[in-house]
Structures are given as C-alpha cells and as structure tokens.
C-alpha cells in the first residue's frame, strides 16, 4: 500500500511541477505577445504619421508650384 501512496505522491509532485512550468511558460509567452502587440501599435502610429506628413508635403508642393506658376505668368 505504501508503494502506491509513494507513487501517487511522486505523480502528484510531478503534476504540480509540470503545471507550474506550463504556467510560467504561458506567462512568458503572454509577455512576448504584449511586447509584439505594443511594437505593432507603435508601427501603425508611425505609419499614420508618415502618411499624414507625406500628404502635407504633397499639398505644400502643389501650392508652391501654383504660386510659382502665377509668378512666372505675370
């Protein structure tokens, strides 16, 4: 009977250890996922700013061309 109890105790300890190991692994993966999500968010924000800046630069160039063409026609 004590062999069965010892085996059950060892299996319980192994199960607890494996459970804790998996919890730690999951916590690490979640942290990695949050980091990647934050990087993606930052990239998306940078992309939006770059698009806005590009549109503003294009509008400025068009305006400059129009102003210069008026000056050349006069």
Phi, psi and omega per residue, in radians:
X1 nan -0.616 -3.093
X2 -1.259 -0.490 3.066
X3 -1.122 -0.693 3.127
X4 -1.169 -0.734 3.118
X5 -1.128 -0.706 3.115
X6 -1.128 -0.764 3.124
X7 -1.096 -0.768 3.113
X8 -1.101 -0.696 3.128
X9 -1.130 -0.739 3.125
X10 -1.149 -0.764 3.119
X11 -1.106 -0.672 3.106
X12 -1.122 -0.758 3.112
X13 -1.102 -0.744 3.110
X14 -1.097 -0.744 3.132
X15 -1.094 -0.753 3.117
X16 -1.116 -0.746 3.118
X17 -1.106 -0.782 -3.134
X18 -1.137 -0.707 3.109
X19 -1.061 -0.783 3.129
X20 -1.156 -0.689 3.113
X21 -1.079 -0.760 3.133
X22 -1.173 -0.651 3.078
X23 -1.093 -0.748 3.113
X24 -1.121 -0.715 3.116
X25 -1.113 -0.746 3.112
X26 -1.107 -0.739 3.117
X27 -1.087 -0.709 3.114
X28 -1.133 -0.764 3.130
X29 -1.131 -0.701 3.103
X30 -1.087 -0.696 3.109
X31 -1.115 -0.739 3.111
X32 -1.103 -0.719 3.128
X33 -1.101 -0.758 3.119
X34 -1.095 -0.678 3.119
X35 -1.120 -0.789 3.138
X36 -1.150 -0.710 3.110
X37 -1.074 -0.706 3.120
X38 -1.144 -0.724 3.099
X39 -1.105 -0.712 3.116
X40 -1.113 -0.753 3.103
X41 -1.062 -0.778 3.125
X42 -1.101 -0.687 3.113
X43 -1.131 -0.724 3.125
X44 -1.115 -0.718 3.111
X45 -1.125 -0.764 3.113
X46 -1.074 -0.710 3.130
X47 -1.094 -0.768 3.129
X48 -1.090 -0.734 3.111
X49 -1.131 -0.697 3.131
X50 -1.119 -0.728 3.112
X51 -1.108 -0.758 3.130
X52 -1.098 -0.778 3.134
X53 -1.112 -0.666 3.123
X54 -1.132 -0.776 3.113
X55 -1.084 -0.714 3.127
X56 -1.142 -0.704 3.113
X57 -1.125 -0.726 3.115
X58 -1.115 -0.746 3.120
X59 -1.102 -0.727 3.103
X60 -1.090 -0.736 3.136
X61 -1.117 -0.744 3.106
X62 -1.079 -0.795 3.120
X63 -1.062 -0.742 3.124
X64 -1.110 -0.733 3.107
X65 -1.081 -0.764 3.139
X66 -1.090 -0.807 -3.128
X67 -1.109 -0.748 -3.134
X68 -1.185 -0.625 3.127
X69 -1.217 -0.589 3.051
X70 -1.126 -0.724 -3.132
X71 -1.175 -0.619 -3.136
X72 -1.276 -0.518 -3.121
X73 -1.325 -0.423 -3.096
X74 -1.442 nan nan
